[in-house]
Amino acid sequence: MANKAPWDNSMPSMEPTAGCSPTVPEPELYRSIQALLPRETDNQQPMDCYNKGMLRWTLHKKVKNNPANSLSLVWVLIKDLEKAERWDSRKRIIPLLHTLMYAIIQTAYIPDELYKRIYDFCKRLLTYPQPYCTVGLSYTRQIKTERSIPGLMYQRMFTAEQGLKNEHYHFQERVFVLADPEVFAGSLEQVLLGDIAASASGGFLSPVDRMSNVVQHFIQAALGPEQCSGPKLAQALKDMGQDVEKYFQEVLATREQSVEEGGRAEGGALRSCLQRLYNEIVTDTDSEPLSSGALNDCPLPNPEISFHLWKEDLDIWRELAKWLRSSSMSDQFSLSQEQEDFDLGESPSDPVPSDKTRFSVMSNDSGIERDLPPSADPSLSSSLDTASLSTSWEQCRSDPDPGRLSRRKGIKMKPTWKENVVLMQNTLEDQASLGGGSGGRGRKGEPRQRRAGSTVIHNPLTKHQRYFTARIVTMGDDRVLGRLAKAFYSFRKREARRLFLTMKVNLQFYYIPVCKAPTHVSSIKVSHAVSQSKGNPAICTLGSYLSMVDPWYNCNIKSLGSMIPKLANMQPTNPGRPNEPIISDVISYYIRMGQQPIYFTIYFVKITFNSLMKDPVEDVFLTHLQMESPEFRQVSASIRDKARRSAGEVSGAMVSVKYKKVILSGRDVDKGVSVRIAGAQISAIPSSEADDLNCLTLTFTESQHRNIVESKIRTSSIKIRSLEGRPFTVTLDRDSHRTFTDVHSIEIAPCLDPGYCIQKTIQSRFSLGDDKNTGLSKYMTKGLSLPINTFAGIIN
C-alpha cells in the first residue's frame, strides 16, 4: 500500500457536500501547498514528481466549490511567496505564483488590501533575472487591472472560452486537442474521449446559466459580502430566465467602459453602478434586497475541447476556418461565397474539393488589351461585381454537359500593405521576445541560446487586433510534434500567398508528452511503466527537455502523460466508478496558466535520390533526423566489436560532410570532412542543460576515422553526400510514415520565415542588388520557430 498513488483514494472525498465543499483550515491548505512544490530530489525520484500534479489538482478541487476556501488559499499563498522571497528560494516562486493567480481568478471576492499586497510582490519580481521578471511583469499588469476592476479576469476568460455572444467583448477561444493515433489507440483513446465527455457533461450550462454566472461573479467581486447577498442574487437571476441577458449586456458594457478609462475613474463609480444594478435585479423579484450575506460560488467551467486524432486527412487550416465561420462572431468576418469556395478549396492536402469540378476553357485571345475586340471594355471586366461572378460560377457548376469547358471568371486580388505587414509584424514580435528570454547573441546577430519568454519590449507598430485564439494542444511523442511543425510551416506558406486566418486567429501551441503504452504495465507502480517506455523508439525528447528547464511543467504536464496509461488500466477494473475529468482539468490549467513560450527552430531539409527519375524532396523536421545505411543495418554486434585490420573491413559508406560549425562567439566556421560511416543521428533537442544551444548536434555511427572526426558536431547547417553511390535511409522525427529510401544526399538549414521572405522581397524592389539586410529586415528573425507554451520558459 505504500506505493498506492494519491489519486486512488482522493477522488471520492472531493465530492461536494450539500452543494458546497467543506471549509478547509489554513494549516491544512499550507501543508497541501508544501507537498505539491517541486524539489531538487524530483529528478531522482520520479514517482514523487508525478504525485505533485495530482496534489495540485486535488488542492484546486478543494477550493473550487467554496468561496471561503478560495480566499483562504489566496492568503496562504501570498504569505508563502513573501517567505520564499525572504529566503531567496526562487524555484518556489513561479509554482506558487501560478497557483495564486489561478485561485484569484475563481475567488468570489478579494479585499483591496490583499490585492495591494499581491501587486507589491509582483512588482518586486521585476528586479529579478529571467524568467521571473517576465512572469512578474505579466501578472503585475493583470493584478493592477483586476484591482481597479474586480472580476475582470474571470469575466473575460468565461466569455471568451464559452463563446458567449455579446456586443462589447468580441474575443473568442477554442481548444483543439490533436492526438497521435499510433499512441492513442484502443484504451488510451477511450480514456481521453470519456474524460472530455465527462468534462462537457459535468460543466454543462445553458446560455442563460452562463450569463447568470458572469453577472453574479462580477457583482460579488465588486461589492463583496458587506453589500451583496450571494444566495439572494442567484435566486433573482434564476427567476428571470431569458430576461437576464439584458443585465448581462449591461454588465459587460460597464466593464468595458471601465477598461477603456484605464482605471483613471474612481473605483467608487464602478461600485455605485453595480450596486444600482444589484438593487434593480433583486427588486424585480418582488422581495426586499439584502444588504449583506454570504457569497455564492460561480465555478469556472472547462473550455470547450475539440478532439481530433491526427490522421493524414486532418488539415489544421480547414478546421480553423470551419470554427471561424461557425462562431457567434462570424457575421463580422463574413466573406462572399466566392471567397469561401476558394479558401476552403485551397487546402495543401486537398487542392480541389471532391464535391466540385474544376472548369476551364482554352483562351482564344492573347490576354493583351489591344487585341480585344472594339466592343469589349477592359474597365468593365475589371469591375465585375460579386453577384455576376457567382451567377456565372453557378451556371458552370450546374451545367449538365461534363464535356463542356467553361471559365470561372475571377479577379486578381492584390494584397494590401496591411496584409503584407501582418506576417512581418509577427516576426518582429518574436524578435522582441529576445528581450524577455535567454537571448544570448553571437557576433553576427544569430541567437545561440534558445529563445524563451513572452514579449516585453514595446512594438512600435500598431498591433493588428485578432479576436479569435486557437489553443492547439498536441498529445503524443516526437512524431506528432514533427507533424505539427510541418503543418505550421505549410500554414505560414499558405498565409504568405494569401492572408486569411493570420489576420483573424492567434495561434497558441501546447504539448503534452505521451509515449505509447507498453504491453505489460504494473497496476501499482507507475515507475515501472516509465522505465518500460524508455525503450520505446518513439521517445519524447522535447517533452523531456521542457521538463528539464521548467520544473512546474514537469510536475503537472509530464506527469499527466505518465498517468494516462494508468487510467486506461484502471478503467476495466472500476467500470462503475464516476468519471472525474482529470485530463480536461489539467489541460484547462495548462492553457490558462502556460503563457511563456519556448521557441524551437524548424529545420528545412532537401533530400536528393540516387535515381534520376526521382525529383528532390523538400521537407521540414523539428526534433530528430536519422540517417542510416541499409547495407550495414543487419551487422551483428559481435562482428562490429571485432578488431578490423584494414579499411575494407570497416562497415559503412564513404560520405562527404560539409557543415558550418557553431561557436559561441558567433564566428561560425565552414568545415568539411570525408568519413566512412554506417549512419548519422542529427538532433535539434539537447539532452542536458549544459548543451542547450539553438543548433543541431550531429553524431556519426560506426565512424572509421574517430581520431579526426569529433564525436559530436554542433552545426547550424549541414550537407551530407554519399561518395560511393551507396544509398541511405532517412527518417524525420522518428516517424515511419516520413521515411525516405535510396537517398543520395541531404542538405539541412534553418527554415526561413515567410514573413521575413516577404519583407526581403519588398526591400529588393528598392535595392541595387545588395543582398544585405536593410530596413526592417535587419530587426527580424530569419528562421521559423515553433513556440511551445510552458509555465516559466527556461529557468537557468
QUIQUIGI-V920895 format. One line per field, one symbol per residue. phi: phi as a letter, one per 40 degrees, with the letter a starting at -180 (. if undefined). psi: psi as a letter, one per 30 degrees, with the letter a starting at -180 (. if undefined). burial: + if it has 16 or more other ideal C-beta (glycine too) atoms within 10 Angstrom, else -. A space follows every 50 residues. Layout:
phi = ???
psi = ???
burial = ???
This chain:
phi = .cccccccbccdcccccfgacccbccdcccccccccccbcccccbdcccc ccccccccccccccbadccccccccccccccccccccfccccccdccccc ccccdbccabccccdcccccccccccccccccccccccccccccccccbc gcccccccccccgccabbbccbbabbcbbcccccbgcccccccccccccc ccbcbcdccccccccccccccccgccbabcccccccccccgccccccccc cccccccccccggccccccccccccccccccccccgaccccaicbccbcc ccccbbcaccccccbcdcccccccccccbcccbcbccccccccccbcdca dbdccbbcbaaccbbcgccccccdccbdccccbccccccccccccccccc cccccabccabccccccccccccccccccccccccbbcccbcccgccccc cahccbcccccccccbcbbbccbcbibccccccccccccccccccccaca cccbbccbbbbbcbcccccbbccbcccccccccccccccbcccccccccb cccccbcccccccddccccccccbccccccccccccccccccbcbbcbcb ccbcbbbbbccccccdbbababbabbbacccbcccccccccccccacccc chbcbbbbabccbdcgccbcbaabacbciabbbbbccaccccbcacbbbc bfcccccbbccbbcabaabbbccbgccbbbbbffcccbbbbfccabbbad cccdcccccccccccbbbgccccbgccccbccccbbcbcbcbgbcc
psi = ffgkkfffgfeeffkkjhfkllkkleeeeeeeeeffkklfgeefifeeee feeeeeeeefeefegjeeeeeeeeeeeeeeeeeeeefhieffeeeeeeee eeeeegkekkleeeeeeeeeeeeffffllkgeeeeeeefeeeeeeeefik geeeeeeeeeefhkklgejgkklkkjjjkkffeikbeeeeeeeeeeeeee eegkkleeeeeeeeeeeeeeeeelffgkjeeeeeeeeefebfffeeeeee eeeeeeeeeefggflkffeeeeeeeeeeeeefefghlkkkflalklkikj lklkkjkkkilffkjeeeeeeeeefflfgfefgkllfeeeeeeffikefi ekkfgkkkklkkkflfgkeffllffkjeeeffhkleeeeeeeeeeefgkf jffkklkjklkjjkkleeeffeeeeeeeeeeffefgaihkkaeggkkekk klllkfkkkfkkkkkkfkjjjjjkkaafefeeeeeeeeeeeeeefeejkd fefekkkkklkjkjlkklejkkfejfeeeeeefffkfilieeeeeefefj eeeeeeeeeeeffeeeeeffeffifgkkkkieeeeeeeeefefjgjlkkk kkkkkkkllekffklkkkllleekkkkljffgfgkleeeefkkkflfffk klkklkkkljkkkeffikkklklklklfakkjkfklflffgiliakjkkl khkeifffkkekkklfkkkkkkfggkllkkkkhgjffhkklhkelkkklk kkkeeeeeeeeeeffglhfkglklbfffglkelkljkkkaefbjj.
burial = ----+++--++---------+--+----++-++--+++---+---+--++ ++++++++++++++++++++++++++++-++--++------+++++++++ ++++++++++---++-+++-++--+----+++++++++++-++-++++++ ++++++++++++++-+--+-++++++++++-+++--+++-++--++-++- --+----+-+++++++++++++++--++++-+++-++--+---++-++-+ ++-+++-++----------++-+++-++--++--+---+-----++++-+ +++-+-+-++----+++++++-++--+-+--------+--+++++++--- --------+-----------------------------+--++--+---- -------+----------++++++++++-+++++-++++--+---+++++ ++++++----------++++++++++++++++++++++++++-+++--++ ++-+++++++++++++++--+----+--++-++----++++++-++++++ ++++++++++++++++++-+--------++++++++++++++++++++++ +++++-+++---------+++++++++++--+-----------------+ +++++-++++++-----+------++++++-+++++-----+++++++-+ ++++----+---++++++++-+---++++++++++--+-+--++++++++ ++++++++++-++---------+--++--++++++++++++++++-
